[in-house]
Amino acid sequence: MSAAALAELIGAALREAGEPEAEIHARDVRRGYARFAVGELCQHMQLVEPACTVRVARGKRVGEASTTALDPVGLRAAIEEATRVAERVPEEPAFPGFAPPPSAEPTLPRRYAESTARATAEERVARLEPVLRAIRDAGLVASGALETRVEHEAVVATTGLRRHHSGTVAAFRVWALERAGGPGAAGHGNATSIDVDALGLAAETERAIRDARAGRDPGGIEAGEHDVVLAPDAVAELIEWLAMIAFGAREIAQGTSALAGRLGEAISGERLDVRDEPLGALSLAGPFDREGTTRAAVTLLERGVARGALTDRLWGSRVGSPSTGSAHPPSAFEPGGIGPTALVVAGGEAESEAELIRQAGHGLYVRRLHYVNGMLEPRRAVMTGLVRDGAFRIEGGALGRPVRSPRFTDSVLEAFARCEGATRARTLIPNWWSAAGSVAAPAVLLRRLRFSAGSR
Amino acid sequence: MIAPGPVRALCEAALARARSHADVTLAEVRWVRQRRESIRVLDGAPEGVTRAGSAGFAVRLIAKGAWGFACTPVAAEAAVLAMVDDALAVALASAPLLVRRVAFPPRDGARGRYETPVVVDPFSVPLDRKLEDLTAPVSALLAGGPPIRSAEAWMTFTRVEKLLLTTEGADLEQRLTYGGAGMQAIAVGDDGRAQRRSHPASAGFEQLQAGYEVVARRELLANADRVRAEAIELLGAEPCPAGAREVILGSSQLALQIHESCGHPTELDRALGFEISLAGGSFLQPPMLGAFRYGSPLVTLTADSVAPGGLGTFGWDDEGTPAGKAPLVLEGVFVDYLSSRETAASLGRASTATVRADGWNRLPMIRMVNVSLAPREGTLEELVADTADGLLLDTNKSWSIDDQRLDFQFSCEVAWEIRRGKRVRMLRDARYADVTPRFWGSCNAICGPSEAQLWGLSTCGKGDPIQAMQVAHAAPPARFTGVEVGHS
């Protein structure tokens, strides 16, 4: 079903229901998912993910229901369910009503590639065959996934709102492993694009092989402070967590966010600039959120100063500002709510990671982080996590011996106050836990990040 | 009958289609319908009242030795037949990249029906009553105003109905009902520092396989004054001092400890390397079976899919293996994995019945069931009284563990210092870190059955694309020595 057809379908359901105040948001996602492990293609799936959320208002009373049945019968049932809820819930005084039509549709960079939309199971297999062969020939074990995804999204409301969008995403992640499942050296590569032809599987595979070879026989590190060069994947993981605990209007109102009561104040260093730029080039997102609001560019941190928060229509009404178009639909893990869409971390002047490594002199180079958690003390953005898939000592301004999985625990905002460099280039990293959202991040040089010894 | 007649007919048609292909050596056709209600009250107003429905069909099949999977939400014969053709096409396309053909041990299919015993159907309880059951505790948490900044209570109910038909002859119907309720208060001090206190647990561990009766069991209103007082007390508490200490983990914190440091590393697909692309591997490798000392002799951990009330309880897993109970760690020794038919067979073992998918459009895979610590004796207060110098840590705040499930760090909402058998003061921002076998090897006391609360989590993440699964852990508080503690 095309996005226009999806809009037509839910628009017809809305008209037929005759509700005076209602909104329907729908997505129809098709995913070809080729997951490989232990050196072979072991989980190859053709997935469909329909989802539709209906909201019905009775004045300030709002009911919500969702369904996976994208047909007239299923949509009618969801509208009736939302209506039953709306008739029973108490009023929400701040409910601002549903979104009006936009004054104009924004112009987006290209978000759709036929090559991705039309990719077949045979094509995914053909693209992966040289990946698996290269890693096997290197005496290593391959693991990872290649996904080709096409998404159609639409939203309509009784306000006259009617918008739709189609996009594609191609994503490749690869590991080259010394051993299949137990401890051992690992190298990683990844690439994300709207266009499966632009992924560069060979280069990412080569990078994974190189790091796995270099990572054999790792040593430990001394507990304490180490200067680190964090590759873009590692930076993205920290910023993604920062967004979860700090950038939403709800967390600010509850007082748990590092931004609470500090808007306009410096809460980190001058090198930390974070914006949500959903409509920009470093994004995979469509033009509107689940409420149909055009996604806004929002400056969250500017040279370390807290500048703004993300809102949906309800929280915008509560805090007296317009929605930033940051409403997300519910997922298996979250009830839906406010979140960033396409975070962009400002780059610096360094032409390459190698330049940052030279600048660091001595320290650690970290390719990726693992199991970061930012709930220790959200107000200070204290986080902990481990490094994974490539961690090396920096010795004499060059990469040296591998190190095994040390753990850091530090305030990320305080750590970025000790940032002394960043690459000009940014890499787009999709959120690993969700099909929505991304972070575009540079590599950075942070001085004196706090590590425990790594006890393995 | 759980699956409506037309649904069963469509599944039978899909199975017949799969049988008609000469290349197909096994096919499992499933139908899954889910219903969910989620209600949240924030600071006295409903923050979200959501009712969700989901239904669809899936097929997993083996053709030319390769797996194929496809799904559809469309309840029509043409759609389910096309689904089978899609899965076959995926399998045939994948076959040339196989190193080994899938070895799936044959078995006669079981037939039967399983249903959660429910006292009060949660979907029959009026919304007004549910809102009242949440609004009252939120009002109590907010009573008195600052420093309480925000208070929230929630409840969630899920019903999963499924039908599994296989070419082996399995015909299994199940209806599972899950639910839970919880609350939290956030206090903010004059210095801007915030402290959160939750009940009965945090991180979503408040669920059980039960009906609406679970809400009364969680006693939100009865605990509101305590939760509010503890949140405020934490604002003035000292940070937890650093050092190696004897620690007692409260029941819900121990549940997360079991989850992360025993549940996940005993998943055989992780150990064999099939989960690298999201979760990682496992330090518990097959040659260690039956010999590796995982914990002290007090420690027995069991995979139990028949425990009443557990989120990991069912009649059969999604491969048709009947539910059961098997030790993973027996008196400290690692003895078995959470496994599937295919992975268990690769070790010459039988499946421990753990394979599940989180919905109709996801591939079934090894998931934790109810992975529980066997109780020993005594109460929590007796254990505290038996501790000369230590800490009692409870209610999880943060969790982090490495990709082999060895090096972990957790922090807790609350800690109490214990001196000469008594809790002497509350401490804030406590965290502890250790290495899995050293930590479990230091276990020197485990409370008895009366303290072994069952904690259910419905959002255990695993798989690629990621799936959210219902799991549970019975966790009697236990004591560990020489644990590195500190504060954030």
Boltz contact constraints between the chains, C-beta under 6 A:
constraints:
  - contact:
      token1: [A, 35]
      token2: [B, 464]
      max_distance: 6.0
  - contact:
      token1: [A, 37]
      token2: [B, 273]
      max_distance: 6.0
  - contact:
      token1: [A, 37]
      token2: [B, 274]
      max_distance: 6.0
  - contact:
      token1: [A, 38]
      token2: [B, 273]
      max_distance: 6.0
  - contact:
      token1: [A, 39]
      token2: [B, 99]
      max_distance: 6.0
  - contact:
      token1: [A, 40]
      token2: [B, 97]
      max_distance: 6.0
  - contact:
      token1: [A, 40]
      token2: [B, 98]
      max_distance: 6.0
  - contact:
      token1: [A, 40]
      token2: [B, 99]
      max_distance: 6.0
  - contact:
      token1: [A, 41]
      token2: [B, 94]
      max_distance: 6.0
  - contact:
      token1: [A, 41]
      token2: [B, 97]
      max_distance: 6.0
  - contact:
      token1: [A, 43]
      token2: [B, 363]
      max_distance: 6.0
  - contact:
      token1: [A, 44]
      token2: [B, 90]
      max_distance: 6.0
  - contact:
      token1: [A, 44]
      token2: [B, 94]
      max_distance: 6.0
  - contact:
      token1: [A, 45]
      token2: [B, 69]
      max_distance: 6.0
  - contact:
      token1: [A, 45]
      token2: [B, 363]
      max_distance: 6.0
  - contact:
      token1: [A, 46]
      token2: [B, 70]
      max_distance: 6.0
  - contact:
      token1: [A, 46]
      token2: [B, 86]
      max_distance: 6.0
  - contact:
      token1: [A, 46]
      token2: [B, 90]
      max_distance: 6.0
  - contact:
      token1: [A, 47]
      token2: [B, 361]
      max_distance: 6.0
  - contact:
      token1: [A, 48]
      token2: [B, 71]
      max_distance: 6.0
  - contact:
      token1: [A, 50]
      token2: [B, 73]
      max_distance: 6.0
  - contact:
      token1: [A, 64]
      token2: [B, 50]
      max_distance: 6.0
  - contact:
      token1: [A, 65]
      token2: [B, 51]
      max_distance: 6.0
  - contact:
      token1: [A, 66]
      token2: [B, 52]
      max_distance: 6.0
  - contact:
      token1: [A, 67]
      token2: [B, 53]
      max_distance: 6.0
  - contact:
      token1: [A, 68]
      token2: [B, 54]
      max_distance: 6.0
  - contact:
      token1: [A, 68]
      token2: [B, 73]
      max_distance: 6.0
  - contact:
      token1: [A, 81]
      token2: [B, 51]
      max_distance: 6.0
  - contact:
      token1: [A, 85]
      token2: [B, 49]
      max_distance: 6.0
  - contact:
      token1: [A, 88]
      token2: [B, 127]
      max_distance: 6.0
  - contact:
      token1: [A, 89]
      token2: [B, 46]
      max_distance: 6.0
  - contact:
      token1: [A, 89]
      token2: [B, 49]
      max_distance: 6.0
  - contact:
      token1: [A, 90]
      token2: [B, 46]
      max_distance: 6.0
  - contact:
      token1: [A, 92]
      token2: [B, 45]
      max_distance: 6.0
  - contact:
      token1: [A, 121]
      token2: [B, 89]
      max_distance: 6.0
  - contact:
      token1: [A, 121]
      token2: [B, 90]
      max_distance: 6.0
  - contact:
      token1: [A, 121]
      token2: [B, 93]
      max_distance: 6.0
  - contact:
      token1: [A, 122]
      token2: [B, 93]
      max_distance: 6.0
  - contact:
      token1: [A, 125]
      token2: [B, 93]
      max_distance: 6.0
  - contact:
      token1: [A, 125]
      token2: [B, 97]
      max_distance: 6.0
  - contact:
      token1: [A, 143]
      token2: [B, 276]
      max_distance: 6.0
  - contact:
      token1: [A, 143]
      token2: [B, 277]
      max_distance: 6.0
  - contact:
      token1: [A, 144]
      token2: [B, 277]
      max_distance: 6.0
  - contact:
      token1: [A, 145]
      token2: [B, 277]
      max_distance: 6.0
  - contact:
      token1: [A, 145]
      token2: [B, 464]
      max_distance: 6.0
  - contact:
      token1: [A, 173]
      token2: [B, 277]
      max_distance: 6.0
  - contact:
      token1: [A, 175]
      token2: [B, 276]
      max_distance: 6.0
  - contact:
      token1: [A, 180]
      token2: [B, 273]
      max_distance: 6.0
  - contact:
      token1: [A, 181]
      token2: [B, 271]
      max_distance: 6.0
  - contact:
      token1: [A, 181]
      token2: [B, 272]
      max_distance: 6.0
  - contact:
      token1: [A, 181]
      token2: [B, 273]
      max_distance: 6.0
  - contact:
      token1: [A, 181]
      token2: [B, 281]
      max_distance: 6.0
  - contact:
      token1: [A, 182]
      token2: [B, 281]
      max_distance: 6.0
  - contact:
      token1: [A, 182]
      token2: [B, 285]
      max_distance: 6.0
  - contact:
      token1: [A, 183]
      token2: [B, 404]
      max_distance: 6.0
  - contact:
      token1: [A, 254]
      token2: [B, 149]
      max_distance: 6.0
  - contact:
      token1: [A, 254]
      token2: [B, 150]
      max_distance: 6.0
  - contact:
      token1: [A, 254]
      token2: [B, 186]
      max_distance: 6.0
  - contact:
      token1: [A, 255]
      token2: [B, 149]
      max_distance: 6.0
  - contact:
      token1: [A, 255]
      token2: [B, 188]
      max_distance: 6.0
  - contact:
      token1: [A, 255]
      token2: [B, 194]
      max_distance: 6.0
  - contact:
      token1: [A, 256]
      token2: [B, 194]
      max_distance: 6.0
  - contact:
      token1: [A, 332]
      token2: [B, 468]
      max_distance: 6.0
  - contact:
      token1: [A, 333]
      token2: [B, 459]
      max_distance: 6.0
  - contact:
      token1: [A, 333]
      token2: [B, 468]
      max_distance: 6.0
  - contact:
      token1: [A, 335]
      token2: [B, 38]
      max_distance: 6.0
  - contact:
      token1: [A, 335]
      token2: [B, 48]
      max_distance: 6.0
  - contact:
      token1: [A, 370]
      token2: [B, 403]
      max_distance: 6.0
  - contact:
      token1: [A, 371]
      token2: [B, 400]
      max_distance: 6.0
  - contact:
      token1: [A, 371]
      token2: [B, 401]
      max_distance: 6.0
  - contact:
      token1: [A, 373]
      token2: [B, 398]
      max_distance: 6.0
  - contact:
      token1: [A, 373]
      token2: [B, 399]
      max_distance: 6.0
  - contact:
      token1: [A, 373]
      token2: [B, 400]
      max_distance: 6.0
  - contact:
      token1: [A, 375]
      token2: [B, 397]
      max_distance: 6.0
  - contact:
      token1: [A, 375]
      token2: [B, 398]
      max_distance: 6.0
  - contact:
      token1: [A, 376]
      token2: [B, 398]
      max_distance: 6.0
  - contact:
      token1: [A, 376]
      token2: [B, 411]
      max_distance: 6.0
  - contact:
      token1: [A, 376]
      token2: [B, 488]
      max_distance: 6.0
  - contact:
      token1: [A, 377]
      token2: [B, 429]
      max_distance: 6.0
  - contact:
      token1: [A, 377]
      token2: [B, 488]
      max_distance: 6.0
  - contact:
      token1: [A, 379]
      token2: [B, 194]
      max_distance: 6.0
  - contact:
      token1: [A, 382]
      token2: [B, 488]
      max_distance: 6.0
  - contact:
      token1: [A, 384]
      token2: [B, 400]
      max_distance: 6.0
  - contact:
      token1: [A, 384]
      token2: [B, 409]
      max_distance: 6.0
  - contact:
      token1: [A, 385]
      token2: [B, 400]
      max_distance: 6.0
  - contact:
      token1: [A, 386]
      token2: [B, 402]
      max_distance: 6.0
  - contact:
      token1: [A, 388]
      token2: [B, 403]
      max_distance: 6.0
  - contact:
      token1: [A, 405]
      token2: [B, 402]
      max_distance: 6.0
  - contact:
      token1: [A, 433]
      token2: [B, 466]
      max_distance: 6.0
  - contact:
      token1: [A, 455]
      token2: [B, 407]
      max_distance: 6.0
  - contact:
      token1: [A, 455]
      token2: [B, 435]
      max_distance: 6.0
  - contact:
      token1: [A, 456]
      token2: [B, 406]
      max_distance: 6.0
  - contact:
      token1: [A, 456]
      token2: [B, 407]
      max_distance: 6.0
